[in-house]
Amino acid sequence: MENAVVLHNVNKSYDGFALNNVSFPVKKGFITGFIGPNGSGKTTTIKLIMNLIHEDSGTIELFGQEHKKHAKEIKQRIGFVYAENPFYDHMTSEQMKKVIAPFYKKWDDTLFKKYMADFDLPWKKKIKHLSTGMKMKLSLAIALSHHADFILMDEPTSGLDPVVRREVLDILSEVIQDENKTIFFSSHITTDLERIADYITFIHNGNIVFHDDKDSIRDQYLLVKGAKELLDEDIRSLFIDVIETPVGFEGLTNEPEKVKKLMGDHIVSESASLEDIMVYMGRREKRG
Ligand SMILES: Nc1ncnc2c1ncn2[C@@H]1O[C@H](COP(=O)(O)OP(=O)(O)OP(=O)(O)O)[C@@H](O)[C@H]1O
């Protein structure tokens, strides 16, 4: 399967933080969600992919080309959405569009007008007077109006109410119907990723913990509850982490078959949500 983006052993250090040998592919034609706790390196990774900052070592390829060597043409093919307002506040949407459009060879005014209408966005209102949701939709409209092959977004749904969030997710699901397009976005809202992502990349403390398709993740992790008496050392070793309460335990395992075989009828289990996986992985990493 073709990859739109490939990171290979990418390292980037700041004082007190490092991305360590970050490697993962972003599959062409799919939506990949990027999750991880605060400060785990998501924005840093996204900035590296955008070539806004430079890796200390390793390689990043977009569309099969090394991004540093082909920066200009690669930028043309990316639609980038930031969580923060990237616009000049004193301008209207119309004025902002006039500033941005000339940068893109494939800018499509008709498409932009369609998104402005679909998103109910005003042309003449100053950007500083738009709501958070409207600003996000304007960002998205701009990112989608130059026929980008790769849509890269840093927390596009943060700060949005559930209705607008769902609208944004629906737009992304619609965009990905075109199999030549690829979407990569970071989010803390794991339910958004559960809803639309095909692949999940999980980063913690600058390390990629896993990169997998959503169905495999669902099959691989199991949330288990049972009596504390069941927990001996061998059983504990099958769990990523275990939380004990006065009445029993709850634990996350990535060895569901072994656990079911050994613990059988003595446990209650359910498939783990991305949030469960994030919380338990985080606890394990903290434990060391
Ligand atoms: N320019 C910089 N100089 C020094 N440290 C930085 C710089 N940019 C980021 N960092 C540090 O790198 C770490 C990772 O930050 P990053 O913004 O990539 O995390 P994140 O996963 O996007 O977090 P959040 O979910 O809170 O947005 C943090 O400890 C941050 O302080």
Ligand as a Chemical Component Dictionary entry (heavy atoms), coordinates in Angstrom:
data_LIG
# 
_chem_comp.id                   LIG 
_chem_comp.type                 NON-POLYMER 
_chem_comp.pdbx_formal_charge   0 
_chem_comp.three_letter_code    LIG 
# 
loop_
_chem_comp_atom.comp_id 
_chem_comp_atom.atom_id 
_chem_comp_atom.alt_atom_id 
_chem_comp_atom.type_symbol 
_chem_comp_atom.charge 
_chem_comp_atom.model_Cartn_x 
_chem_comp_atom.model_Cartn_y 
_chem_comp_atom.model_Cartn_z 
_chem_comp_atom.pdbx_ordinal 
LIG N1  N1  N 0 10.556 25.631 20.475 1  
LIG C1  C1  C 0 10.625 24.887 21.574 2  
LIG N2  N2  N 0 11.626 25.056 22.454 3  
LIG C2  C2  C 0 11.738 24.275 23.558 4  
LIG N3  N3  N 0 10.894 23.291 23.874 5  
LIG C3  C3  C 0 9.874  23.069 23.028 6  
LIG C4  C4  C 0 9.679  23.846 21.846 7  
LIG N4  N4  N 0 8.582  23.377 21.195 8  
LIG C5  C5  C 0 8.108  22.375 21.958 9  
LIG N5  N5  N 0 8.882  22.172 23.048 10 
LIG C6  C6  C 0 8.690  21.136 24.084 11 
LIG O1  O1  O 0 8.500  19.895 23.453 12 
LIG C7  C7  C 0 7.586  19.089 24.189 13 
LIG C8  C8  C 0 6.524  18.575 23.220 14 
LIG O2  O2  O 0 5.694  19.641 22.803 15 
LIG P1  P1  P 0 4.551  19.473 21.726 16 
LIG O3  O3  O 0 3.936  20.833 21.538 17 
LIG O4  O4  O 0 5.097  18.800 20.533 18 
LIG O5  O5  O 0 3.545  18.497 22.470 19 
LIG P2  P2  P 0 2.044  18.097 22.119 20 
LIG O6  O6  O 0 1.994  16.611 22.161 21 
LIG O7  O7  O 0 1.604  18.767 20.871 22 
LIG O8  O8  O 0 1.276  18.681 23.372 23 
LIG P3  P3  P 0 -0.221 19.267 23.549 24 
LIG O9  O9  O 0 -1.137 18.078 23.459 25 
LIG O10 O10 O 0 -0.190 19.836 24.936 26 
LIG O11 O11 O 0 -0.449 20.290 22.485 27 
LIG C9  C9  C 0 7.058  19.954 25.318 28 
LIG O12 O12 O 0 7.756  19.605 26.490 29 
LIG C10 C10 C 0 7.405  21.363 24.888 30 
LIG O13 O13 O 0 7.658  22.189 25.993 31 
# 
loop_
_chem_comp_bond.comp_id 
_chem_comp_bond.atom_id_1 
_chem_comp_bond.atom_id_2 
_chem_comp_bond.value_order 
_chem_comp_bond.pdbx_ordinal 
LIG N1  C1  SING 1  
LIG C1  N2  SING 2  
LIG C1  C4  DOUB 3  
LIG N2  C2  DOUB 4  
LIG C2  N3  SING 5  
LIG N3  C3  DOUB 6  
LIG C3  C4  SING 7  
LIG C3  N5  SING 8  
LIG C4  N4  SING 9  
LIG N4  C5  DOUB 10 
LIG C5  N5  SING 11 
LIG N5  C6  SING 12 
LIG C6  O1  SING 13 
LIG C6  C10 SING 14 
LIG O1  C7  SING 15 
LIG C7  C8  SING 16 
LIG C7  C9  SING 17 
LIG C8  O2  SING 18 
LIG O2  P1  SING 19 
LIG P1  O3  DOUB 20 
LIG P1  O4  SING 21 
LIG P1  O5  SING 22 
LIG O5  P2  SING 23 
LIG P2  O6  DOUB 24 
LIG P2  O7  SING 25 
LIG P2  O8  SING 26 
LIG O8  P3  SING 27 
LIG P3  O9  DOUB 28 
LIG P3  O10 SING 29 
LIG P3  O11 SING 30 
LIG C9  O12 SING 31 
LIG C9  C10 SING 32 
LIG C10 O13 SING 33 
# 
